[in-house]
Amino acid sequence: MRQYDTFQLKAFAGQPIDQCMVIDAHGHMGAETTFPLYETSPESIIAAMDRMGIDVFCASPFLVVSSYAREGNDVSIAAVRQYPERIFAYMIANTGYPESILPELERCLNAGLRAVKIHSHSGPPYSHPNYDILYQFANSNHLPILAHTWGDQIKDLENKFIKYKNINFILGHAGAVEKENYARVAKEYPNVYLETCFSPCSRGLIEYFVNQGLSDKILWGSDMTFMSAEHQIGRVIFANISEADKVKILGKNAQKVLKIKSRRKNVS
């Protein structure tokens, strides 16, 4: 008879995870998208988090794929001020207009945002000189960057991994294509990490990265509210990996990479 671990038993019982810190490293706020969405208010997101036992939701605005960086950052700043212990927001910049990048990032840093989100569909490629303004700012301030990737973007970023050593680069949608290349860069560069959200949920993808020796380099993300966090967290909970690796992936690694303090008294 199959033996289920404590995470799986909690899931079968419909109970929230309470045995470790859980951090959703990739999500979105707002309603400015053509995609059909669930309820997107901060209150609804917090309620969903509580059902699953998610401690912290790390999010960027949907406007990350637009030129409205300031408006998007205003959404993030307001959410962080409303729920400072539960919402961690990524700042964004309009990389198509280089003169706007530094003032907007400085405004967000002063408002308390402590990481950056970049999206390859919202401007020039990651290798464009405009992006170096953003990378230099993040590097000087030791800010992590979550990058939307779908395989091809890795070649635009790889020389940045070397040049900007103070940035923890988190590759979103890791393994969406060319999983071997994601594993390669995560192994080769100390400041490169993999984030898991991926709608097709390729069978065995989490196990593949763990078996590559990368359990310390994987961050769980849901892409909520694009996707269901229940759906995405199940990929980790029911993966054929150890409970110790699940603890790392569900929150411990993100605590280190994003410098998030634990809000739970009974876990590290």
N, C-alpha and C positions, 0 to 999 in steps of 0.2 A: 504494500500500500504506500502511495506517495506521501511523503512528509512535507507539510507546508511550513514555511517560516513565519515569524511573527508579523511581518509586513503583509503577507498574503492572507493570514487569518484575520487581520484587521480589515482588509479589503472585503473579504467574504462576509464579514459581520456588518459592513457599512459604517465602520468606525474610523475616525480620523487618526492619522499617524501621530503618535505621541512619544515614541521612543528615540527620536532624533530630531535635530533641526532640519526643516524642509524649506528650501529656497527655490522659487521658480525664477530661473535666471533669464527668461526670455518671454516677455509679454507685451501687451499694448493697451493703451487707454484712449478714450474718446470714441467718437462715432463717425469720423470723417473718412469714410471708405465706401466703396461700391459693393463690398462683400456683405452678404447677409450676416448679421451678428446676433449674439445673445444680448441680454441686457448688459449695458456697458458702464453703468454708474459705478463710482468707487465703492458704494455701499454693497452693490451686487457682487462685485469682485471680492470684497472682504468676506461676504457670506459664503461664497464658493470656497475661498481659502479655508475658512473655519470648518466646513464640511469634510475637507480632506486632510486638514492638519498642516496646511502651508503657512509657514511663519511670515515669510517676506516675499513679496511680488516685485520683481525687477522689470520695469516696463519703460517703453518709449511710446510717444504718441503715434497714432496712425499717420499723422502728418509727416512722419519721417520719410515717407515716399512722395513728398511734395516739396514745394519751395517755401512753405509757410513754417519755417523753423521757429520763429518767435512765438507765433500763436500756439504751436505744438508744445513748446517748452513752458508756456504759461499754464497749460493743462497739467503738465507734470509737476511744476512747482506747487500748484494749488493742491494736488493730490498728496504730495509729500508733506505739506504743511498740515493737511487734515489728518493724515495717518502716518506720522513720522516713524513709527516702529514697524509698520506693516508694508509700506510702499517705498521702494528704492527706485529712483528714476534715472534713466539715461538722458543726458542732454543731446541735442541734435543741432546741426548747422546746415546752412544752405551753401553747399560747396560750389554751386554754380556762380556765386557772387563772392569772390575772395575777400573783398573789403568788409563783408558782413561777418565773416567767420569768427575772428578773434573777439570782437565786442560781444557777440552773442554767447560764446563759450565763457567768457569772463563773467557776464551777467549771471549765467547759470551756476557757475562755481560759487559766486558770491551768495547765491540764493540757496546753496546747500546741496546741489547735485554733484555726484562724485564719480560719474562714469559717462562714457560717450557711446552712442549708437550710430553706426553708419550703414547706409543701404545703397547698393549699387544701382538701384532703379531710380534714384532721386537726383542724379547729376552726372558728373564725369566719372570715369573709372577710378578705382582706388589708387592707381599709379599716377594719376594726374598731379601736376605741381600744386594745384589748389589744395589738395588733401594734405600736403606737407605742412601747411599752416595749422591744420587740425592735429596732425601727428605730433608736431613740435610742442603744441600746447599741452596735449595729453602726456607727452613724455616729461616735460618740465614739471608737471603737477602729479606725476605718478598715477594717472587715471587709466583704468581698464577701458578697453574698447570692445564692444560686441559688434561684430561685422556680419551682415547678411551675406551668406555665401551659398553657392550652388555649384561648387566645383571649380569653375573657370576663374573665379575671383582670387583663388589662392595664388595664382601666378602673379597677379597684380600686387599682392600683399607680401610675398615671401621676402623680398629684399627689405621690407619695412620691419619684419621680425628681427632682423639683424641690426638695422640702423637704430631702432627705437627700443632699447632694452628695458626701459622703465615702464613700458606699456605691457600689460597682460592682454594679449589678443585672444578673444573668445570667438571661435568660428561657428556661427549659427548654422543650424540644419546640417550638422556634421554627418557625412555619409550619405547625403541625398543622392550624390553620384560620386564615383571614384573614391570609395571608402578607403582604399589603400593609400591614396595621396593624403587624405586627412590624417590617417594614422602616421604616415611618414613625417609630416611636419610637426605633429604633436610630440613625436619621439625626438626629433632633431633639435627643436627649439624650446628652451626652458620656459619661455614666456608665451607659448601657444597652448590653448585649451580648446576642447571640443564641447559644443552644446547640442542637445539631443533632439529638439523638436522637429518633427518630420511627419507629415500627414499619412503617407502610405504605410508607415510602420514596417519597414522591411524586416522580415523575421530573422532574428539572430543578430541584428546590428549592434545592440548593446553588448551582447556576449562577445562579438567580434572585437570591439574596442578593448574590452576588459582582458580578453585573451591575448591581445597585443601588448599587455603590460601597462595599460593606460588608465587604470582605475583612479589614479590620483589626478588625471587630466580631464575628467568628464564632468560637466555640469548639466543637471537636468533643467530643461525648459519646456514650457507647454505651448507657447504662442497664443495663449489665451488673450483676447477673446476671439481671435480668428478660429482657434480650435478649442476643443474641450480639454480642460486640464485633467479631468478624470480619465479621459482616453489616453492622454500622454503619460500620466504618472504610472498607469498600468504597465507600460512598456518596461519600466524599471522594476516595479514591484514583482512582476511575474517573469522577469528575466532569470535565466538559469545561472545566477551568480551568487556569491556569498552575501550574507546579511551585512558583513563589514563593508563590502564594496557598495552595497545599496546606501548605507549611511554616508559614504563619501560622495556618491553621485547625487543623492537627493539634497544634500545641503552642506556637508563638511567642506567639500572642495570650493563651493561658491563663497562660503564664509572667508576662506583664505584669499581667493582671487579678487573678490569684490570688497573685501575688508568690512564685512558685516558682523556686528557683534551678536551673540546669541541672546534671544529674548526669553529663553527657557532656563529656569533655575536648576533643573534636574539633568540637563544635557550640556555637553561642551560646545 
